[in-house]
Amino acid sequence: MMRMLTITIAFIAAFGLSACNTMQGLGKDVQSGGEALEKQAK
């Protein structure tokens, strides 16, 4: 039982960390797209 709990916590932690990296990359993509639009508007 304890081993299953440990494995479950490890999977949740790994999923959480990968989601943070994905959202960070998405934020950078959106930001660079916004900067390109801003340059076009000037």
PDB file of N, CA, C, O and CB in Angstrom:
ATOM      1  N   MET A   1       0.821  -1.190   0.000  1.00  0.00           N
ATOM      2  CA  MET A   1       0.000   0.000   0.000  1.00  0.00           C
ATOM      3  C   MET A   1       0.869   1.260   0.000  1.00  0.00           C
ATOM      4  O   MET A   1       0.595   2.203  -0.743  1.00  0.00           O
ATOM      5  CB  MET A   1      -0.936  -0.005   1.206  1.00  0.00           C
ATOM      6  N   MET A   2       1.895   1.279   0.813  1.00  0.00           N
ATOM      7  CA  MET A   2       2.776   2.429   0.917  1.00  0.00           C
ATOM      8  C   MET A   2       3.534   2.653  -0.385  1.00  0.00           C
ATOM      9  O   MET A   2       3.766   3.791  -0.791  1.00  0.00           O
ATOM     10  CB  MET A   2       3.753   2.245   2.073  1.00  0.00           C
ATOM     11  N   ARG A   3       3.917   1.555  -1.036  1.00  0.00           N
ATOM     12  CA  ARG A   3       4.647   1.659  -2.302  1.00  0.00           C
ATOM     13  C   ARG A   3       3.755   2.279  -3.377  1.00  0.00           C
ATOM     14  O   ARG A   3       4.220   3.103  -4.164  1.00  0.00           O
ATOM     15  CB  ARG A   3       5.152   0.267  -2.758  1.00  0.00           C
ATOM     16  N   MET A   4       2.501   1.897  -3.416  1.00  0.00           N
ATOM     17  CA  MET A   4       1.555   2.438  -4.395  1.00  0.00           C
ATOM     18  C   MET A   4       1.350   3.933  -4.166  1.00  0.00           C
ATOM     19  O   MET A   4       1.265   4.700  -5.125  1.00  0.00           O
ATOM     20  CB  MET A   4       0.204   1.695  -4.316  1.00  0.00           C
ATOM     21  N   LEU A   5       1.273   4.345  -2.925  1.00  0.00           N
ATOM     22  CA  LEU A   5       1.129   5.756  -2.585  1.00  0.00           C
ATOM     23  C   LEU A   5       2.356   6.543  -3.044  1.00  0.00           C
ATOM     24  O   LEU A   5       2.217   7.639  -3.588  1.00  0.00           O
ATOM     25  CB  LEU A   5       0.916   5.927  -1.070  1.00  0.00           C
ATOM     26  N   THR A   6       3.534   6.007  -2.834  1.00  0.00           N
ATOM     27  CA  THR A   6       4.769   6.661  -3.254  1.00  0.00           C
ATOM     28  C   THR A   6       4.827   6.810  -4.772  1.00  0.00           C
ATOM     29  O   THR A   6       5.216   7.864  -5.276  1.00  0.00           O
ATOM     30  CB  THR A   6       5.980   5.873  -2.757  1.00  0.00           C
ATOM     31  N   ILE A   7       4.450   5.781  -5.493  1.00  0.00           N
ATOM     32  CA  ILE A   7       4.449   5.828  -6.958  1.00  0.00           C
ATOM     33  C   ILE A   7       3.430   6.854  -7.456  1.00  0.00           C
ATOM     34  O   ILE A   7       3.706   7.599  -8.397  1.00  0.00           O
ATOM     35  CB  ILE A   7       4.137   4.431  -7.547  1.00  0.00           C
ATOM     36  N   THR A   8       2.279   6.890  -6.839  1.00  0.00           N
ATOM     37  CA  THR A   8       1.244   7.848  -7.235  1.00  0.00           C
ATOM     38  C   THR A   8       1.718   9.279  -7.015  1.00  0.00           C
ATOM     39  O   THR A   8       1.515  10.133  -7.878  1.00  0.00           O
ATOM     40  CB  THR A   8      -0.053   7.595  -6.451  1.00  0.00           C
ATOM     41  N   ILE A   9       2.332   9.548  -5.902  1.00  0.00           N
ATOM     42  CA  ILE A   9       2.855  10.886  -5.612  1.00  0.00           C
ATOM     43  C   ILE A   9       3.942  11.261  -6.609  1.00  0.00           C
ATOM     44  O   ILE A   9       4.007  12.410  -7.047  1.00  0.00           O
ATOM     45  CB  ILE A   9       3.406  10.956  -4.175  1.00  0.00           C
ATOM     46  N   ALA A  10       4.793  10.312  -6.974  1.00  0.00           N
ATOM     47  CA  ALA A  10       5.850  10.580  -7.950  1.00  0.00           C
ATOM     48  C   ALA A  10       5.258  10.937  -9.312  1.00  0.00           C
ATOM     49  O   ALA A  10       5.744  11.856  -9.970  1.00  0.00           O
ATOM     50  CB  ALA A  10       6.782   9.363  -8.080  1.00  0.00           C
ATOM     51  N   PHE A  11       4.220  10.228  -9.744  1.00  0.00           N
ATOM     52  CA  PHE A  11       3.568  10.541 -11.024  1.00  0.00           C
ATOM     53  C   PHE A  11       2.911  11.914 -10.998  1.00  0.00           C
ATOM     54  O   PHE A  11       2.993  12.661 -11.972  1.00  0.00           O
ATOM     55  CB  PHE A  11       2.523   9.476 -11.364  1.00  0.00           C
ATOM     56  N   ILE A  12       2.269  12.244  -9.901  1.00  0.00           N
ATOM     57  CA  ILE A  12       1.620  13.554  -9.781  1.00  0.00           C
ATOM     58  C   ILE A  12       2.672  14.668  -9.825  1.00  0.00           C
ATOM     59  O   ILE A  12       2.462  15.692 -10.475  1.00  0.00           O
ATOM     60  CB  ILE A  12       0.794  13.638  -8.466  1.00  0.00           C
ATOM     61  N   ALA A  13       3.781  14.474  -9.147  1.00  0.00           N
ATOM     62  CA  ALA A  13       4.847  15.479  -9.149  1.00  0.00           C
ATOM     63  C   ALA A  13       5.442  15.647 -10.547  1.00  0.00           C
ATOM     64  O   ALA A  13       5.682  16.771 -10.987  1.00  0.00           O
ATOM     65  CB  ALA A  13       5.949  15.090  -8.149  1.00  0.00           C
ATOM     66  N   ALA A  14       5.679  14.544 -11.242  1.00  0.00           N
ATOM     67  CA  ALA A  14       6.242  14.615 -12.594  1.00  0.00           C
ATOM     68  C   ALA A  14       5.273  15.304 -13.546  1.00  0.00           C
ATOM     69  O   ALA A  14       5.694  16.109 -14.376  1.00  0.00           O
ATOM     70  CB  ALA A  14       6.582  13.208 -13.114  1.00  0.00           C
ATOM     71  N   PHE A  15       4.002  15.004 -13.440  1.00  0.00           N
ATOM     72  CA  PHE A  15       2.988  15.637 -14.286  1.00  0.00           C
ATOM     73  C   PHE A  15       2.919  17.130 -13.996  1.00  0.00           C
ATOM     74  O   PHE A  15       2.819  17.937 -14.920  1.00  0.00           O
ATOM     75  CB  PHE A  15       1.606  14.984 -14.067  1.00  0.00           C
ATOM     76  N   GLY A  16       2.971  17.497 -12.748  1.00  0.00           N
ATOM     77  CA  GLY A  16       2.926  18.911 -12.375  1.00  0.00           C
ATOM     78  C   GLY A  16       4.105  19.692 -12.912  1.00  0.00           C
ATOM     79  O   GLY A  16       3.949  20.814 -13.393  1.00  0.00           O
ATOM     80  N   LEU A  17       5.277  19.105 -12.831  1.00  0.00           N
ATOM     81  CA  LEU A  17       6.470  19.785 -13.344  1.00  0.00           C
ATOM     82  C   LEU A  17       6.432  19.929 -14.861  1.00  0.00           C
ATOM     83  O   LEU A  17       6.830  20.966 -15.391  1.00  0.00           O
ATOM     84  CB  LEU A  17       7.727  19.027 -12.931  1.00  0.00           C
ATOM     85  N   SER A  18       5.963  18.912 -15.560  1.00  0.00           N
ATOM     86  CA  SER A  18       5.899  18.998 -17.019  1.00  0.00           C
ATOM     87  C   SER A  18       4.847  20.009 -17.445  1.00  0.00           C
ATOM     88  O   SER A  18       5.023  20.688 -18.457  1.00  0.00           O
ATOM     89  CB  SER A  18       5.593  17.620 -17.632  1.00  0.00           C
ATOM     90  N   ALA A  19       3.768  20.122 -16.702  1.00  0.00           N
ATOM     91  CA  ALA A  19       2.732  21.105 -17.030  1.00  0.00           C
ATOM     92  C   ALA A  19       3.266  22.519 -16.855  1.00  0.00           C
ATOM     93  O   ALA A  19       2.932  23.404 -17.643  1.00  0.00           O
ATOM     94  CB  ALA A  19       1.485  20.894 -16.153  1.00  0.00           C
ATOM     95  N   CYS A  20       4.080  22.744 -15.844  1.00  0.00           N
ATOM     96  CA  CYS A  20       4.661  24.077 -15.632  1.00  0.00           C
ATOM     97  C   CYS A  20       5.558  24.450 -16.804  1.00  0.00           C
ATOM     98  O   CYS A  20       5.502  25.580 -17.289  1.00  0.00           O
ATOM     99  CB  CYS A  20       5.462  24.123 -14.306  1.00  0.00           C
ATOM    100  N   ASN A  21       6.377  23.523 -17.261  1.00  0.00           N
ATOM    101  CA  ASN A  21       7.267  23.813 -18.380  1.00  0.00           C
ATOM    102  C   ASN A  21       6.479  24.082 -19.652  1.00  0.00           C
ATOM    103  O   ASN A  21       6.848  24.954 -20.438  1.00  0.00           O
ATOM    104  CB  ASN A  21       8.238  22.659 -18.601  1.00  0.00           C
ATOM    105  N   THR A  22       5.411  23.351 -19.856  1.00  0.00           N
ATOM    106  CA  THR A  22       4.585  23.553 -21.043  1.00  0.00           C
ATOM    107  C   THR A  22       3.934  24.929 -21.016  1.00  0.00           C
ATOM    108  O   THR A  22       3.929  25.625 -22.032  1.00  0.00           O
ATOM    109  CB  THR A  22       3.512  22.460 -21.145  1.00  0.00           C
ATOM    110  N   MET A  23       3.399  25.325 -19.901  1.00  0.00           N
ATOM    111  CA  MET A  23       2.748  26.632 -19.788  1.00  0.00           C
ATOM    112  C   MET A  23       3.773  27.759 -19.932  1.00  0.00           C
ATOM    113  O   MET A  23       3.464  28.806 -20.501  1.00  0.00           O
ATOM    114  CB  MET A  23       2.009  26.752 -18.438  1.00  0.00           C
ATOM    115  N   GLN A  24       4.963  27.554 -19.432  1.00  0.00           N
ATOM    116  CA  GLN A  24       6.011  28.567 -19.564  1.00  0.00           C
ATOM    117  C   GLN A  24       6.368  28.748 -21.034  1.00  0.00           C
ATOM    118  O   GLN A  24       6.529  29.879 -21.494  1.00  0.00           O
ATOM    119  CB  GLN A  24       7.267  28.175 -18.744  1.00  0.00           C
ATOM    120  N   GLY A  25       6.493  27.663 -21.768  1.00  0.00           N
ATOM    121  CA  GLY A  25       6.791  27.734 -23.198  1.00  0.00           C
ATOM    122  C   GLY A  25       5.661  28.408 -23.964  1.00  0.00           C
ATOM    123  O   GLY A  25       5.908  29.201 -24.873  1.00  0.00           O
ATOM    124  N   LEU A  26       4.432  28.096 -23.601  1.00  0.00           N
ATOM    125  CA  LEU A  26       3.281  28.727 -24.242  1.00  0.00           C
ATOM    126  C   LEU A  26       3.282  30.226 -23.979  1.00  0.00           C
ATOM    127  O   LEU A  26       2.996  31.016 -24.878  1.00  0.00           O
ATOM    128  CB  LEU A  26       1.969  28.099 -23.742  1.00  0.00           C
ATOM    129  N   GLY A  27       3.595  30.611 -22.781  1.00  0.00           N
ATOM    130  CA  GLY A  27       3.664  32.039 -22.434  1.00  0.00           C
ATOM    131  C   GLY A  27       4.717  32.768 -23.253  1.00  0.00           C
ATOM    132  O   GLY A  27       4.492  33.896 -23.692  1.00  0.00           O
ATOM    133  N   LYS A  28       5.854  32.141 -23.459  1.00  0.00           N
ATOM    134  CA  LYS A  28       6.908  32.756 -24.265  1.00  0.00           C
ATOM    135  C   LYS A  28       6.470  32.894 -25.723  1.00  0.00           C
ATOM    136  O   LYS A  28       6.761  33.903 -26.365  1.00  0.00           O
ATOM    137  CB  LYS A  28       8.202  31.929 -24.177  1.00  0.00           C
ATOM    138  N   ASP A  29       5.778  31.891 -26.243  1.00  0.00           N
ATOM    139  CA  ASP A  29       5.292  31.952 -27.624  1.00  0.00           C
ATOM    140  C   ASP A  29       4.276  33.073 -27.792  1.00  0.00           C
ATOM    141  O   ASP A  29       4.330  33.817 -28.772  1.00  0.00           O
ATOM    142  CB  ASP A  29       4.669  30.610 -28.036  1.00  0.00           C
ATOM    143  N   VAL A  30       3.363  33.199 -26.859  1.00  0.00           N
ATOM    144  CA  VAL A  30       2.352  34.253 -26.932  1.00  0.00           C
ATOM    145  C   VAL A  30       3.018  35.626 -26.820  1.00  0.00           C
ATOM    146  O   VAL A  30       2.643  36.566 -27.522  1.00  0.00           O
ATOM    147  CB  VAL A  30       1.290  34.072 -25.815  1.00  0.00           C
ATOM    148  N   GLN A  31       3.987  35.730 -25.951  1.00  0.00           N
ATOM    149  CA  GLN A  31       4.678  37.003 -25.768  1.00  0.00           C
ATOM    150  C   GLN A  31       5.432  37.402 -27.031  1.00  0.00           C
ATOM    151  O   GLN A  31       5.383  38.565 -27.430  1.00  0.00           O
ATOM    152  CB  GLN A  31       5.643  36.921 -24.581  1.00  0.00           C
ATOM    153  N   SER A  32       6.124  36.470 -27.663  1.00  0.00           N
ATOM    154  CA  SER A  32       6.860  36.807 -28.880  1.00  0.00           C
ATOM    155  C   SER A  32       5.900  37.151 -30.017  1.00  0.00           C
ATOM    156  O   SER A  32       6.209  38.011 -30.842  1.00  0.00           O
ATOM    157  CB  SER A  32       7.776  35.644 -29.291  1.00  0.00           C
ATOM    158  N   GLY A  33       4.748  36.496 -30.073  1.00  0.00           N
ATOM    159  CA  GLY A  33       3.733  36.840 -31.067  1.00  0.00           C
ATOM    160  C   GLY A  33       3.194  38.240 -30.845  1.00  0.00           C
ATOM    161  O   GLY A  33       2.979  38.978 -31.806  1.00  0.00           O
ATOM    162  N   GLY A  34       2.976  38.612 -29.612  1.00  0.00           N
ATOM    163  CA  GLY A  34       2.505  39.955 -29.275  1.00  0.00           C
ATOM    164  C   GLY A  34       3.529  41.017 -29.628  1.00  0.00           C
ATOM    165  O   GLY A  34       3.177  42.097 -30.103  1.00  0.00           O
ATOM    166  N   GLU A  35       4.796  40.708 -29.397  1.00  0.00           N
ATOM    167  CA  GLU A  35       5.856  41.657 -29.746  1.00  0.00           C
ATOM    168  C   GLU A  35       5.931  41.862 -31.256  1.00  0.00           C
ATOM    169  O   GLU A  35       6.159  42.981 -31.715  1.00  0.00           O
ATOM    170  CB  GLU A  35       7.211  41.168 -29.213  1.00  0.00           C
ATOM    171  N   ALA A  36       5.743  40.802 -32.028  1.00  0.00           N
ATOM    172  CA  ALA A  36       5.756  40.921 -33.486  1.00  0.00           C
ATOM    173  C   ALA A  36       4.591  41.791 -33.958  1.00  0.00           C
ATOM    174  O   ALA A  36       4.769  42.618 -34.853  1.00  0.00           O
ATOM    175  CB  ALA A  36       5.686  39.524 -34.147  1.00  0.00           C
ATOM    176  N   LEU A  37       3.414  41.622 -33.378  1.00  0.00           N
ATOM    177  CA  LEU A  37       2.268  42.456 -33.727  1.00  0.00           C
ATOM    178  C   LEU A  37       2.510  43.921 -33.358  1.00  0.00           C
ATOM    179  O   LEU A  37       2.129  44.836 -34.089  1.00  0.00           O
ATOM    180  CB  LEU A  37       1.009  41.940 -33.027  1.00  0.00           C
ATOM    181  N   GLU A  38       3.144  44.115 -32.223  1.00  0.00           N
ATOM    182  CA  GLU A  38       3.440  45.463 -31.769  1.00  0.00           C
ATOM    183  C   GLU A  38       4.400  46.170 -32.726  1.00  0.00           C
ATOM    184  O   GLU A  38       4.231  47.354 -33.018  1.00  0.00           O
ATOM    185  CB  GLU A  38       4.028  45.429 -30.360  1.00  0.00           C
ATOM    186  N   LYS A  39       5.407  45.440 -33.214  1.00  0.00           N
ATOM    187  CA  LYS A  39       6.355  46.016 -34.171  1.00  0.00           C
ATOM    188  C   LYS A  39       5.662  46.367 -35.483  1.00  0.00           C
ATOM    189  O   LYS A  39       5.972  47.389 -36.096  1.00  0.00           O
ATOM    190  CB  LYS A  39       7.514  45.042 -34.431  1.00  0.00           C
ATOM    191  N   GLN A  40       4.720  45.521 -35.919  1.00  0.00           N
ATOM    192  CA  GLN A  40       3.994  45.783 -37.166  1.00  0.00           C
ATOM    193  C   GLN A  40       3.121  47.022 -37.023  1.00  0.00           C
ATOM    194  O   GLN A  40       2.930  47.756 -37.993  1.00  0.00           O
ATOM    195  CB  GLN A  40       3.132  44.566 -37.561  1.00  0.00           C
ATOM    196  N   ALA A  41       2.597  47.261 -35.848  1.00  0.00           N
ATOM    197  CA  ALA A  41       1.687  48.396 -35.650  1.00  0.00           C
ATOM    198  C   ALA A  41       2.430  49.730 -35.661  1.00  0.00           C
ATOM    199  O   ALA A  41       1.829  50.771 -35.923  1.00  0.00           O
ATOM    200  CB  ALA A  41       0.931  48.239 -34.333  1.00  0.00           C
ATOM    201  N   LYS A  42       3.724  49.705 -35.380  1.00  0.00           N
ATOM    202  CA  LYS A  42       4.502  50.963 -35.325  1.00  0.00           C
ATOM    203  C   LYS A  42       4.856  51.421 -36.674  1.00  0.00           C
ATOM    204  O   LYS A  42       5.506  52.456 -36.824  1.00  0.00           O
ATOM    205  CB  LYS A  42       5.757  50.807 -34.512  1.00  0.00           C
TER     206      LYS A  42
END
